[in-house]
Amino acid sequence: MASALPLDPPQRLVRALEAQPDAGAVTTADAWLAGLSGLVRRWLERWELTAERVVSPGGRSSVVVLVRQADGTPAALKLVAPDGAPVRERALRESTALTRWHGLCAVRLVRAEPEEGVLLLERLHGEVSLRSLPEAKATLEALSIVRRLWVPAGPDDMADGTVFETVAAHTGREAALMRAAAPEEVRPLVDAALEARAELLANEPEDGERVLLHGDFRQGAVLGGGERAPWLAVGPDPLVGEPAYDLARLARDRLHDLMASSGAASSSRRRVHKLADSLDVDRDRVRGWTLYRAVESGVRNLACGNREDGEMLLDFATWL
């Protein structure tokens, strides 16, 4: 069965890996893609899995293959792609977070080999995400999920050398890259985003208010869970920090629809306020992280040649 599986990687992933600004990262990714068929076959054999199909269009940082375990139980084999960040670290963070959540509002981890960047996950209804619901209903469901993912972070989670990065450390690396990549015409907006980040970090919540964050929480990262739960989160890029950071990504969900609506600027600000108020999070902190994350993502998209999305994200940031 493994040899009959179509192993062409999803084009969304291929485009994302080829658009990386670092030439060395692109070379590494090309080698990984070239060896993907053999890599998948190896893990099918090692874990006694039967392949069914590759998930498409899939994500931008991994390949997911729907499989059956030896006892017939459905599962999903996830192979983390080299996208500039060490594969081992990304897989270790994801597997550790999923283990910490114990399936509470998140997909269950069946087994993992983080050193190889390979995870075996509970199979969900991947074709159905919260984006299939009307926006108001989807937002309510998303807030219910993310609130339960915010389990308290312990002292070990915030120590140097831990599995999880803090928001401060993660955004510090991003900020340096953003400064270097930003075109001259967006420098004022970048300066505003960096100033917002500095103010937020200078007045961080107490350690007791820091939680384990999903890190990339949005409606598309919550899939139908089937009989076990209606909705479950997938694809975490976990960090330790304040809840406002997770809400900042959710604030720009369905951005294309928002941009096309009348009064988009005022609607964006109302959305930020509603998200903050719904979970009793400070409005200014949600606004500040939303500004920073939109600008960072916008500059990164511009650097990768995705001008349309980059400009849209920067326009969104100016409304905040």
DRENDO-1510 file (C-alpha; in Angstrom, 1 decimal, always signed):
<recs>
REC; n; res; u; v; w
REC; 1; MET; +0.0; +0.0; +0.0 .
REC; 2; ALA; +2.8; +2.4; +0.8 .
REC; 3; SER; +4.4; +2.1; -2.6 .
REC; 4; ALA; +1.1; +2.9; -4.3 .
REC; 5; LEU; +0.6; +6.1; -2.4 .
REC; 6; PRO; +0.8; +9.3; -4.5 .
REC; 7; LEU; +3.6; +11.2; -2.8 .
REC; 8; ASP; +3.6; +14.5; -4.6 .
REC; 9; PRO; +3.8; +17.0; -1.8 .
REC; 10; PRO; +0.9; +19.6; -1.7 .
REC; 11; GLN; +1.7; +22.6; -3.8 .
REC; 12; ARG; +0.9; +25.0; -1.0 .
REC; 13; LEU; +3.8; +23.5; +1.0 .
REC; 14; VAL; +6.1; +23.5; -2.0 .
REC; 15; ARG; +5.4; +27.2; -2.7 .
REC; 16; ALA; +5.9; +28.1; +0.9 .
REC; 17; LEU; +9.3; +26.4; +1.1 .
REC; 18; GLU; +10.5; +27.8; -2.2 .
REC; 19; ALA; +9.5; +31.3; -1.1 .
REC; 20; GLN; +11.8; +31.3; +1.9 .
REC; 21; PRO; +14.2; +34.3; +1.7 .
REC; 22; ASP; +17.2; +32.3; +2.9 .
REC; 23; ALA; +18.9; +30.5; +0.1 .
REC; 24; GLY; +20.3; +27.8; +2.4 .
REC; 25; ALA; +16.9; +27.1; +3.8 .
REC; 26; VAL; +15.5; +26.6; +0.3 .
REC; 27; THR; +18.3; +24.2; -0.6 .
REC; 28; THR; +17.6; +22.2; +2.6 .
REC; 29; ALA; +13.9; +22.1; +1.8 .
REC; 30; ASP; +14.5; +21.0; -1.8 .
REC; 31; ALA; +16.5; +18.0; -0.5 .
REC; 32; TRP; +13.8; +17.1; +2.0 .
REC; 33; LEU; +11.1; +17.2; -0.7 .
REC; 34; ALA; +13.2; +15.1; -3.0 .
REC; 35; GLY; +13.5; +12.4; -0.3 .
REC; 36; LEU; +9.9; +12.7; +0.9 .
REC; 37; SER; +8.7; +9.4; -0.7 .
REC; 38; GLY; +11.4; +7.4; +1.0 .
REC; 39; LEU; +10.8; +9.2; +4.3 .
REC; 40; VAL; +7.1; +8.5; +4.3 .
REC; 41; ARG; +7.6; +4.8; +3.4 .
REC; 42; ARG; +10.1; +4.4; +6.2 .
REC; 43; TRP; +7.7; +5.6; +8.8 .
REC; 44; LEU; +4.8; +3.6; +7.4 .
REC; 45; GLU; +6.9; +0.5; +7.8 .
REC; 46; ARG; +8.4; +1.4; +11.2 .
REC; 47; TRP; +5.0; +2.1; +12.8 .
REC; 48; GLU; +3.1; -0.5; +10.8 .
REC; 49; LEU; +0.8; +1.9; +9.1 .
REC; 50; THR; -1.2; +1.7; +5.9 .
REC; 51; ALA; -1.4; +4.8; +3.9 .
REC; 52; GLU; -4.6; +6.1; +2.4 .
REC; 53; ARG; -3.9; +9.6; +1.0 .
REC; 54; VAL; -1.9; +12.8; +1.4 .
REC; 55; VAL; -3.9; +15.7; +2.8 .
REC; 56; SER; -4.3; +18.4; +0.3 .
REC; 57; PRO; -4.1; +21.4; +0.1 .
REC; 58; GLY; -2.5; +20.8; +3.5 .
REC; 59; GLY; -0.4; +23.3; +5.4 .
REC; 60; ARG; +2.6; +25.4; +4.7 .
REC; 61; SER; +5.1; +23.7; +7.1 .
REC; 62; SER; +4.3; +20.0; +7.1 .
REC; 63; VAL; +3.0; +17.0; +5.1 .
REC; 64; VAL; +0.1; +15.0; +6.6 .
REC; 65; VAL; -0.8; +11.5; +5.4 .
REC; 66; LEU; -4.0; +9.8; +6.4 .
REC; 67; VAL; -3.2; +6.3; +7.6 .
REC; 68; ARG; -4.6; +3.2; +9.3 .
REC; 69; GLN; -2.8; +1.7; +12.3 .
REC; 70; ALA; -2.2; -2.1; +12.5 .
REC; 71; ASP; -5.5; -2.6; +14.4 .
REC; 72; GLY; -7.4; -0.5; +11.8 .
REC; 73; THR; -7.6; +2.7; +13.9 .
REC; 74; PRO; -7.5; +5.8; +11.7 .
REC; 75; ALA; -4.7; +8.2; +12.3 .
REC; 76; ALA; -2.7; +11.0; +10.7 .
REC; 77; LEU; +1.0; +10.9; +10.1 .
REC; 78; LYS; +2.6; +14.3; +10.2 .
REC; 79; LEU; +6.1; +15.1; +8.9 .
REC; 80; VAL; +7.4; +18.5; +9.8 .
REC; 81; ALA; +9.2; +20.2; +6.9 .
REC; 82; PRO; +12.4; +22.2; +7.3 .
REC; 83; ASP; +11.2; +25.8; +6.9 .
REC; 84; GLY; +14.2; +27.6; +8.5 .
REC; 85; ALA; +13.5; +26.5; +12.0 .
REC; 86; PRO; +15.1; +23.3; +13.3 .
REC; 87; VAL; +12.7; +20.4; +12.7 .
REC; 88; ARG; +13.5; +18.7; +16.0 .
REC; 89; GLU; +12.6; +21.7; +18.0 .
REC; 90; ARG; +9.3; +22.4; +16.3 .
REC; 91; ALA; +8.2; +18.7; +16.6 .
REC; 92; LEU; +9.3; +18.6; +20.2 .
REC; 93; ARG; +7.4; +21.7; +21.1 .
REC; 94; GLU; +4.3; +20.5; +19.4 .
REC; 95; SER; +4.4; +17.0; +20.8 .
REC; 96; THR; +5.1; +18.3; +24.3 .
REC; 97; ALA; +2.2; +20.8; +24.2 .
REC; 98; LEU; -0.2; +18.1; +22.9 .
REC; 99; THR; +0.9; +15.8; +25.7 .
REC; 100; ARG; +0.3; +18.6; +28.2 .
REC; 101; TRP; -3.2; +19.2; +26.9 .
REC; 102; HIS; -4.1; +15.5; +27.1 .
REC; 103; GLY; -6.6; +15.8; +24.3 .
REC; 104; LEU; -8.5; +18.6; +26.1 .
REC; 105; CYS; -9.7; +20.7; +23.2 .
REC; 106; ALA; -6.8; +19.6; +21.1 .
REC; 107; VAL; -5.9; +16.7; +18.9 .
REC; 108; ARG; -4.4; +13.7; +20.7 .
REC; 109; LEU; -0.8; +12.6; +20.2 .
REC; 110; VAL; -0.6; +8.9; +19.5 .
REC; 111; ARG; +3.2; +8.7; +19.3 .
REC; 112; ALA; +6.1; +10.8; +18.2 .
REC; 113; GLU; +9.8; +10.9; +17.2 .
REC; 114; PRO; +10.7; +14.6; +17.6 .
REC; 115; GLU; +14.3; +14.0; +16.6 .
REC; 116; GLU; +13.0; +13.0; +13.2 .
REC; 117; GLY; +10.2; +15.6; +13.0 .
REC; 118; VAL; +7.5; +12.9; +12.8 .
REC; 119; LEU; +4.2; +12.8; +14.8 .
REC; 120; LEU; +1.4; +10.3; +14.7 .
REC; 121; LEU; -1.9; +12.1; +15.6 .
REC; 122; GLU; -5.5; +11.2; +16.2 .
REC; 123; ARG; -7.4; +11.6; +12.9 .
REC; 124; LEU; -9.9; +14.5; +12.8 .
REC; 125; HIS; -12.3; +15.7; +10.1 .
REC; 126; GLY; -9.7; +17.7; +8.3 .
REC; 127; GLU; -12.0; +18.9; +5.6 .
REC; 128; VAL; -14.2; +20.8; +8.2 .
REC; 129; SER; -12.8; +23.7; +10.2 .
REC; 130; LEU; -14.4; +26.5; +12.1 .
REC; 131; ARG; -14.2; +28.6; +8.9 .
REC; 132; SER; -17.1; +26.5; +7.7 .
REC; 133; LEU; -19.4; +28.2; +10.3 .
REC; 134; PRO; -20.9; +31.7; +10.1 .
REC; 135; GLU; -18.4; +34.1; +11.6 .
REC; 136; ALA; -20.2; +34.9; +14.8 .
REC; 137; LYS; -20.7; +31.2; +15.7 .
REC; 138; ALA; -17.1; +30.4; +14.7 .
REC; 139; THR; -15.7; +33.1; +16.9 .
REC; 140; LEU; -17.7; +31.8; +19.9 .
REC; 141; GLU; -16.5; +28.3; +19.4 .
REC; 142; ALA; -12.9; +29.5; +18.9 .
REC; 143; LEU; -13.0; +31.5; +22.1 .
REC; 144; SER; -14.3; +28.5; +24.0 .
REC; 145; ILE; -11.5; +26.3; +22.7 .
REC; 146; VAL; -8.6; +28.7; +23.2 .
REC; 147; ARG; -9.6; +29.6; +26.8 .
REC; 148; ARG; -9.3; +25.9; +27.8 .
REC; 149; LEU; -5.9; +25.5; +26.0 .
REC; 150; TRP; -4.4; +28.3; +28.3 .
REC; 151; VAL; -3.2; +26.0; +31.0 .
REC; 152; PRO; -0.9; +27.6; +33.6 .
REC; 153; ALA; +2.8; +27.6; +32.8 .
REC; 154; GLY; +5.0; +26.3; +35.5 .
REC; 155; PRO; +8.5; +27.6; +36.5 .
REC; 156; ASP; +10.2; +25.0; +34.4 .
REC; 157; ASP; +8.3; +26.3; +31.3 .
REC; 158; MET; +9.8; +29.7; +31.7 .
REC; 159; ALA; +13.4; +28.7; +32.5 .
REC; 160; ASP; +16.2; +29.0; +30.0 .
REC; 161; GLY; +16.6; +25.9; +28.0 .
REC; 162; THR; +13.0; +24.7; +28.3 .
REC; 163; VAL; +11.1; +23.1; +25.4 .
REC; 164; PHE; +8.9; +26.2; +25.1 .
REC; 165; GLU; +10.1; +29.6; +24.1 .
REC; 166; THR; +8.7; +32.7; +25.8 .
REC; 167; VAL; +6.8; +35.3; +23.7 .
REC; 168; ALA; +9.6; +37.7; +24.5 .
REC; 169; ALA; +12.3; +35.4; +23.1 .
REC; 170; HIS; +10.3; +34.4; +20.1 .
REC; 171; THR; +9.3; +37.9; +19.1 .
REC; 172; GLY; +12.9; +39.1; +19.8 .
REC; 173; ARG; +14.2; +36.9; +16.9 .
REC; 174; GLU; +11.3; +38.0; +14.7 .
REC; 175; ALA; +11.9; +41.7; +15.4 .
REC; 176; ALA; +15.5; +41.5; +14.3 .
REC; 177; LEU; +14.5; +39.8; +11.0 .
REC; 178; MET; +11.7; +42.3; +10.5 .
REC; 179; ARG; +14.0; +45.3; +10.9 .
REC; 180; ALA; +16.4; +43.8; +8.3 .
REC; 181; ALA; +13.6; +42.8; +5.8 .
REC; 182; ALA; +11.3; +45.8; +6.0 .
REC; 183; PRO; +11.2; +48.0; +2.8 .
REC; 184; GLU; +11.8; +51.7; +3.4 .
REC; 185; GLU; +8.2; +52.7; +2.8 .
REC; 186; VAL; +6.9; +50.6; +5.7 .
REC; 187; ARG; +9.6; +51.6; +8.2 .
REC; 188; PRO; +7.2; +53.9; +10.2 .
REC; 189; LEU; +4.7; +51.1; +10.6 .
REC; 190; VAL; +7.5; +48.7; +11.6 .
REC; 191; ASP; +8.8; +51.3; +14.2 .
REC; 192; ALA; +5.2; +51.5; +15.6 .
REC; 193; ALA; +5.0; +47.7; +15.9 .
REC; 194; LEU; +8.4; +47.4; +17.5 .
REC; 195; GLU; +7.5; +50.2; +20.0 .
REC; 196; ALA; +4.2; +48.4; +20.8 .
REC; 197; ARG; +6.2; +45.2; +21.5 .
REC; 198; ALA; +8.7; +47.0; +23.7 .
REC; 199; GLU; +5.9; +48.6; +25.8 .
REC; 200; LEU; +4.1; +45.3; +26.1 .
REC; 201; LEU; +7.2; +43.5; +27.3 .
REC; 202; ALA; +8.2; +46.3; +29.7 .
REC; 203; ASN; +4.8; +45.8; +31.4 .
REC; 204; GLU; +4.5; +42.0; +31.2 .
REC; 205; PRO; +2.0; +40.2; +33.5 .
REC; 206; GLU; +3.2; +38.4; +36.5 .
REC; 207; ASP; +4.6; +34.9; +36.1 .
REC; 208; GLY; +1.3; +33.5; +37.5 .
REC; 209; GLU; -0.6; +35.0; +34.6 .
REC; 210; ARG; +1.5; +33.3; +31.9 .
REC; 211; VAL; +0.0; +30.3; +30.2 .
REC; 212; LEU; +0.8; +27.8; +27.5 .
REC; 213; LEU; -0.2; +29.4; +24.3 .
REC; 214; HIS; -1.2; +27.7; +21.0 .
REC; 215; GLY; +0.9; +30.3; +19.2 .
REC; 216; ASP; -0.9; +30.2; +15.9 .
REC; 217; PHE; -4.5; +30.0; +16.9 .
REC; 218; ARG; -7.1; +30.8; +14.3 .
REC; 219; GLN; -10.3; +29.4; +13.0 .
REC; 220; GLY; -8.6; +27.2; +10.4 .
REC; 221; ALA; -6.6; +25.5; +13.2 .
REC; 222; VAL; -9.7; +24.1; +14.8 .
REC; 223; LEU; -11.1; +21.0; +13.1 .
REC; 224; GLY; -14.1; +18.8; +13.5 .
REC; 225; GLY; -13.4; +16.3; +16.2 .
REC; 226; GLY; -16.0; +13.7; +15.4 .
REC; 227; GLU; -17.5; +11.6; +18.3 .
REC; 228; ARG; -15.0; +12.6; +20.9 .
REC; 229; ALA; -15.5; +16.4; +20.7 .
REC; 230; PRO; -17.2; +18.7; +18.2 .
REC; 231; TRP; -14.0; +20.9; +17.7 .
REC; 232; LEU; -10.4; +20.3; +18.4 .
REC; 233; ALA; -7.3; +22.5; +17.9 .
REC; 234; VAL; -4.4; +21.3; +15.7 .
REC; 235; GLY; -1.1; +22.7; +14.5 .
REC; 236; PRO; +0.2; +24.5; +17.6 .
REC; 237; ASP; +3.4; +26.5; +17.5 .
REC; 238; PRO; +3.4; +26.7; +21.3 .
REC; 239; LEU; +4.9; +29.5; +23.4 .
REC; 240; VAL; +4.7; +30.6; +27.0 .
REC; 241; GLY; +3.2; +34.1; +27.6 .
REC; 242; GLU; +0.0; +36.1; +28.0 .
REC; 243; PRO; -3.4; +35.2; +26.5 .
REC; 244; ALA; -3.4; +38.5; +24.5 .
REC; 245; TYR; -0.8; +37.1; +22.2 .
REC; 246; ASP; -3.0; +34.2; +21.0 .
REC; 247; LEU; -6.0; +36.5; +20.6 .
REC; 248; ALA; -3.9; +38.8; +18.4 .
REC; 249; ARG; -3.8; +36.1; +15.7 .
REC; 250; LEU; -7.4; +35.3; +15.9 .
REC; 251; ALA; -8.2; +39.1; +15.5 .
REC; 252; ARG; -7.3; +39.0; +11.9 .
REC; 253; ASP; -9.2; +35.9; +10.9 .
REC; 254; ARG; -11.1; +36.0; +7.6 .
REC; 255; LEU; -9.1; +39.1; +6.7 .
REC; 256; HIS; -10.1; +39.0; +3.1 .
REC; 257; ASP; -13.8; +39.2; +4.0 .
REC; 258; LEU; -13.1; +42.0; +6.5 .
REC; 259; MET; -11.2; +44.0; +4.0 .
REC; 260; ALA; -14.0; +43.8; +1.5 .
REC; 261; SER; -16.7; +45.0; +4.0 .
REC; 262; SER; -17.8; +48.5; +4.5 .
REC; 263; GLY; -16.3; +50.3; +7.5 .
REC; 264; ALA; -13.5; +47.7; +7.6 .
REC; 265; ALA; -11.3; +49.9; +9.8 .
REC; 266; SER; -13.8; +50.4; +12.5 .
REC; 267; SER; -14.9; +46.8; +12.3 .
REC; 268; SER; -11.3; +45.7; +12.9 .
REC; 269; ARG; -11.1; +47.8; +16.1 .
REC; 270; ARG; -14.5; +46.5; +17.3 .
REC; 271; ARG; -13.4; +42.9; +16.7 .
REC; 272; VAL; -10.3; +43.4; +18.9 .
REC; 273; HIS; -12.4; +44.9; +21.7 .
REC; 274; LYS; -14.9; +42.1; +21.5 .
REC; 275; LEU; -12.3; +39.4; +21.6 .
REC; 276; ALA; -10.6; +41.0; +24.6 .
REC; 277; ASP; -13.9; +41.6; +26.5 .
REC; 278; SER; -15.1; +38.1; +25.8 .
REC; 279; LEU; -12.3; +36.5; +27.8 .
REC; 280; ASP; -11.6; +39.5; +30.2 .
REC; 281; VAL; -8.3; +40.3; +28.6 .
REC; 282; ASP; -7.0; +43.9; +28.5 .
REC; 283; ARG; -8.0; +45.6; +25.3 .
REC; 284; ASP; -4.8; +47.6; +24.9 .
REC; 285; ARG; -2.7; +44.5; +25.2 .
REC; 286; VAL; -4.7; +42.6; +22.6 .
REC; 287; ARG; -4.5; +45.7; +20.3 .
REC; 288; GLY; -0.8; +46.0; +20.8 .
REC; 289; TRP; +0.0; +42.4; +20.0 .
REC; 290; THR; -2.4; +42.4; +17.1 .
REC; 291; LEU; -0.5; +45.4; +15.6 .
REC; 292; TYR; +2.8; +43.8; +16.2 .
REC; 293; ARG; +1.8; +40.4; +14.8 .
REC; 294; ALA; +0.1; +41.9; +11.7 .
REC; 295; VAL; +3.1; +44.0; +10.8 .
REC; 296; GLU; +5.6; +41.1; +11.4 .
REC; 297; SER; +3.5; +38.8; +9.2 .
REC; 298; GLY; +3.0; +41.5; +6.6 .
REC; 299; VAL; +6.8; +42.2; +6.3 .
REC; 300; ARG; +7.5; +38.5; +6.2 .
REC; 301; ASN; +5.0; +38.0; +3.3 .
REC; 302; LEU; +6.6; +40.9; +1.4 .
REC; 303; ALA; +10.0; +39.4; +1.8 .
REC; 304; CYS; +8.7; +36.1; +0.4 .
REC; 305; GLY; +7.3; +37.7; -2.6 .
REC; 306; ASN; +3.6; +37.5; -1.5 .
REC; 307; ARG; +2.9; +41.1; -2.0 .
REC; 308; GLU; -0.9; +40.9; -2.0 .
REC; 309; ASP; -1.2; +39.4; +1.5 .
REC; 310; GLY; +1.7; +41.4; +2.8 .
REC; 311; GLU; +0.1; +44.7; +1.8 .
REC; 312; MET; -3.3; +43.6; +3.1 .
REC; 313; LEU; -1.8; +42.8; +6.5 .
REC; 314; LEU; +0.0; +46.1; +6.7 .
REC; 315; ASP; -3.3; +47.9; +5.8 .
REC; 316; PHE; -5.0; +46.1; +8.6 .
REC; 317; ALA; -2.3; +47.1; +11.0 .
REC; 318; THR; -2.7; +50.8; +10.1 .
REC; 319; TRP; -6.3; +50.6; +11.3 .
REC; 320; LEU; -5.2; +49.6; +14.8 .
</recs>
